[in-house]
Amino acid sequence: MRIGEMADEVGVTTEAIRYYEKVGLLASPTRTTSGYRDYDRPALERLRFIRTAQTVGFTLGEIGEILDLRDNGQTPCDHVRQLIAKHAADLQQRINDLQAMQSDLRHLAIVAAAEPQATDDATHCHILETARTPTR
């Protein structure tokens, strides 16, 4: 299978596939006599795995760790479970941070509505200068 076909099949760009080869996530494929990359079915399945892992938030480094475990004959499921738990906790923290930021913005909107006129003594903008200090 040529690189363009594989890219279309999985929904990535040919540049991404070349990058995955460069960083070692995909092995360099054999070449046809005319020099085109010729991917086999296992490469396609590996690329699908890489793409799926990215869609759930795994970094390329984490994906590489999982692939290395598998390539060395180990079952990486325990490692994947740990990564999932870590990502879930990180995501919850980001949600909490965004909710706090939303609260701060709502407060600033109230301040802006209550004092629509700029004051002459503000260095930059009175709305932001009177903002609450984040509690994060």
Secondary structure, 3 states (H helix, E strand, C coil): CCHHHHHHHHCCCHHHHHHHHHCCCCCCCEECCCCCEECCHHHHHHHHHHHHHHHCCCCHHHHHHHHHHHHCCCCCHHHHHHHHHHHHHHHHHHHHHHHHHHHHHHHHHHHHHHCCCCCCCCCCCHHHHCCCCCCC
